[in-house]
Amino acid sequence: RIMITYCIELHDLHAHQFRVTLTVPTPAAAQRLSLPVWIPGSYMVREFARHLSRLEARQGDRAVMLTQLDKTTWQAACKGRAALTVSYLVYAFDTSVRAAFLDASRGFFNGTSLCLRVEGREAEPHALVLGELPRGWQAATSMAVQANGGHVAADYDELVDHPFELGAFWRGAFEAHGVAHEFVVAGAWPGFDGERLITDAKKICETQIAFWHGGKKPKPPFERYVFMLNAVDDGYGGLEHRASTALIAKRRDLPQQGVTALTEGYTTLLGLISHEYFHTWNVKRLKPAQ
């Protein structure tokens, strides 16, 4: 089945620009496209659409007129059922966990910053394909992987609930109650003790899974979980998602090889990891009835 598909390319590392190409099969005659103004878990208006530029639309060889209806919504004047292709640039230079970032050493994005919503089609499956990455870069995300290497989500809400970390980051893995977990760390100093971080994160995850599900074989509501940590000179924060979390912490708070003491900074980092992982249940799945 042909899905609504987003191709995300690293257009210009030094200008901090992603290029997004959205393909919409069988669009409506007056197809509306819009970008969220906020991201779940961070309850403020963020105005992500202000970073979009050079929007162009086509159906085959025919240019399609795009009319901007308000600060975050566009309407495409389509003819017939040929697929609509919309391309645009996104300025990405926000180091927080809630937006998008791109430079010569690292990339990161949430779908709410990059992926225009196809109005009226939100409940359909969506696909996301990454363009070529610089040599030595990897990609990390909790979104399901297709056989062709792309990623697929059941609907738009799921699509924008799986952030991506890009770059030459450190990567480690562990299992908690038989479920795969991954930890990626960008920006760590040499001598970073990844094995200690993995050991302590595993204890946190196993304790919380047992707390929420109990029994001899507790089963969490995800098949795989990814921690994405950006180590910076000065920063702290996190944002929960359904099967991952994006974190920011100070480099000096990471565990260092040869240091066994439980420092105040490392304790703070473990508290952040625990806090955001707890939101996998309380916030992402446990919500008020009304």
C-alpha positions in Angstrom: 0.0 0.0 0.0 1.2 3.5 -0.9 1.4 5.6 2.3 1.7 9.2 3.1 5.5 9.5 3.1 8.1 12.0 4.4 11.6 12.0 3.1 13.9 13.8 5.5 17.2 15.0 4.1 20.1 16.9 5.6 20.0 19.8 3.2 22.7 22.1 4.6 24.6 21.2 7.8 26.2 24.7 8.1 22.9 26.5 7.5 21.1 24.2 9.9 18.5 23.1 7.3 16.6 19.9 6.7 14.8 19.4 3.5 11.4 17.6 3.8 9.6 16.0 0.8 6.1 15.0 1.6 4.2 12.7 -0.8 0.4 12.4 -0.4 -1.3 9.7 -2.5 -4.8 10.6 -3.9 -5.0 14.1 -2.3 -8.2 16.0 -1.9 -9.0 18.8 -4.4 -8.4 21.4 -1.8 -5.9 19.5 0.4 -5.0 21.2 3.6 -1.6 20.8 5.3 -0.6 22.1 8.7 2.1 21.9 11.3 1.4 21.6 15.0 2.1 24.7 17.2 3.0 22.6 20.3 4.5 19.2 21.2 2.9 16.8 23.7 4.7 16.9 27.0 5.8 20.5 26.6 2.7 22.6 27.0 3.5 25.9 25.4 2.9 27.4 22.0 6.1 26.9 20.0 5.2 28.1 16.5 7.2 25.5 14.7 5.9 26.7 11.3 7.9 29.9 11.5 11.0 27.8 10.6 9.5 26.5 7.3 10.5 28.1 4.0 10.5 27.6 0.2 7.4 25.5 0.1 6.7 24.0 -3.4 4.0 21.6 -4.5 3.6 19.4 -7.6 1.4 16.7 -9.1 3.7 15.0 -11.6 5.0 17.8 -13.9 2.3 20.2 -12.9 3.0 22.9 -10.3 0.4 23.1 -7.7 -0.6 26.4 -6.1 -0.2 26.6 -2.3 -2.2 29.2 -0.5 -1.2 30.0 3.1 -4.5 30.2 5.1 -3.0 31.1 8.5 0.4 31.0 10.3 0.5 27.2 10.2 -1.9 26.0 7.5 -1.5 25.7 3.7 -4.0 24.6 1.1 -2.9 22.9 -2.2 -5.1 23.3 -5.3 -5.0 19.7 -6.6 -6.4 18.3 -9.8 -7.3 14.6 -10.3 -5.9 11.8 -8.1 -2.2 12.0 -8.9 0.0 12.1 -5.9 0.8 15.5 -4.4 4.5 16.2 -3.6 5.3 19.0 -1.3 8.9 20.0 -0.6 10.2 22.6 1.9 13.2 23.6 4.1 13.2 23.6 7.9 15.6 25.8 9.9 16.8 23.6 12.8 19.0 25.2 15.4 17.1 24.6 18.7 19.2 22.5 21.1 16.2 21.7 23.3 14.4 18.3 23.4 11.2 19.7 22.0 12.2 20.9 18.5 14.9 20.2 15.8 18.6 20.7 15.5 21.2 20.2 12.8 24.9 21.1 12.4 28.1 19.5 11.2 28.3 17.2 14.2 24.8 16.3 15.2 21.1 16.2 14.1 17.9 15.8 16.0 14.3 16.2 15.3 10.7 15.7 16.5 8.1 15.1 13.9 6.1 18.1 15.1 8.9 20.4 13.8 9.3 18.8 10.4 6.2 16.8 9.3 3.2 18.7 7.9 0.0 17.0 8.9 -2.2 15.9 6.0 -5.6 17.1 7.3 -8.4 14.5 7.1 -5.8 11.7 6.7 -4.3 11.6 10.2 -5.6 8.1 11.0 -3.8 6.5 8.0 -0.4 4.8 8.2 2.6 7.1 7.6 6.1 6.3 6.5 9.4 8.2 7.1 12.6 7.8 5.1 15.9 9.3 6.0 18.2 10.6 3.3 21.9 9.9 3.1 23.8 10.7 6.3 27.4 12.0 6.5 30.1 9.4 6.8 30.3 8.0 10.4 26.8 9.1 11.3 24.1 6.8 12.7 20.4 7.2 13.3 18.5 6.2 16.4 14.7 6.1 16.9 12.1 3.9 18.5 9.9 4.1 15.3 9.3 0.7 13.7 11.6 -0.2 10.8 10.3 -1.4 7.4 12.0 -4.1 5.3 13.4 -1.3 3.0 15.1 0.5 5.8 12.4 3.2 6.2 10.2 3.7 9.2 6.5 3.3 9.6 3.9 4.6 12.0 0.2 3.6 12.4 -1.0 7.2 12.2 0.2 10.8 12.4 0.1 10.9 16.2 2.5 8.0 16.3 4.7 9.5 13.6 5.4 12.6 15.7 5.9 10.6 18.9 9.2 9.1 17.9 12.1 11.6 17.8 15.3 10.9 15.8 18.9 11.3 17.0 21.5 11.6 14.2 25.3 11.7 14.4 28.4 9.8 15.5 27.1 9.1 19.0 27.9 6.4 21.6 25.5 3.5 21.6 24.8 0.8 24.1 22.0 -1.7 24.7 20.5 -3.8 27.5 17.3 -5.9 28.2 14.9 -5.1 31.0 12.5 -8.0 31.7 13.3 -9.4 28.3 12.5 -6.2 26.4 15.2 -4.5 24.3 16.4 -1.0 25.5 18.9 1.2 23.7 20.9 4.1 25.1 22.6 6.7 22.7 24.8 9.5 24.0 25.9 12.5 21.9 28.6 14.8 23.0 30.2 12.7 25.7 33.8 13.4 26.8 36.5 10.7 26.3 36.5 8.4 29.3 32.8 8.3 29.6 31.7 5.2 31.4 28.9 3.9 29.2 28.8 0.5 30.8 28.1 2.0 34.2 25.3 4.1 32.7 23.8 1.0 31.1 24.0 -1.0 34.3 22.2 1.7 36.3 19.6 2.4 33.6 18.8 -1.3 33.5 18.1 -1.3 37.3 15.8 1.7 36.9 13.9 0.2 34.0 13.4 -3.2 35.6 12.2 -1.6 38.8 9.6 0.5 37.0 8.4 -2.3 34.7 7.9 -4.4 37.8 6.1 -1.6 39.6 3.6 -1.0 36.8 3.0 -4.6 35.7 4.0 -6.9 38.6 3.9 -10.7 38.3 6.7 -13.0 37.4 6.8 -11.9 33.8 5.9 -8.2 33.6 5.3 -7.0 30.1 5.7 -3.3 29.3 3.5 -1.6 26.5 6.3 -1.3 24.0 8.5 -3.8 22.0 11.7 -1.6 22.3 12.7 1.6 24.1 15.3 4.2 23.2 17.0 6.8 25.5 18.5 9.7 23.5 20.9 11.8 25.7 22.6 15.0 24.4 25.5 15.8 26.7 26.2 19.6 26.7 28.3 22.1 28.7 25.3 23.3 30.7 21.7 22.0 30.4 19.1 19.8 31.9 15.8 18.4 30.8 13.8 15.7 29.1 10.7 15.0 27.1 8.8 11.7 27.2 7.5 9.7 24.2 5.6 6.5 23.9 8.7 4.3 23.4 11.6 6.7 23.9 12.8 9.8 25.7 15.0 12.8 24.7 17.3 14.0 27.4 19.8 16.8 28.0 22.4 16.8 30.7 25.7 18.3 31.6 28.8 16.4 30.3 30.4 16.6 33.7 27.4 14.7 35.2 28.1 11.6 33.1 29.8 8.7 34.8 33.6 8.6 34.1 35.8 5.5 33.9 37.8 4.9 37.0 35.4 7.0 39.2 33.2 4.8 41.4 31.7 7.5 43.6 28.0 8.4 43.2 28.4 12.1 42.6 25.6 14.6 43.0 25.6 15.3 39.2 25.3 11.6 38.3 22.6 11.1 40.9 20.7 14.0 39.2 21.1 12.4 35.8 19.8 9.1 37.0 16.8 10.9 38.5 16.1 12.5 35.1 16.3 9.1 33.4 13.9 7.6 36.0 11.5 10.6 35.8 11.1 10.5 32.0 10.9 6.7 31.9 8.1 6.8 34.4 6.1 9.0 32.0 6.0 6.1 29.6 3.0 5.0 31.8 2.0 8.0 33.8 1.2 10.7 31.1 1.7 8.7 27.9 -0.8 6.0 28.8 -2.4 6.7 32.1 -4.6 9.8 31.5 -7.8 11.3 32.8 -11.0 9.9 31.4 -12.1 13.4 30.4 
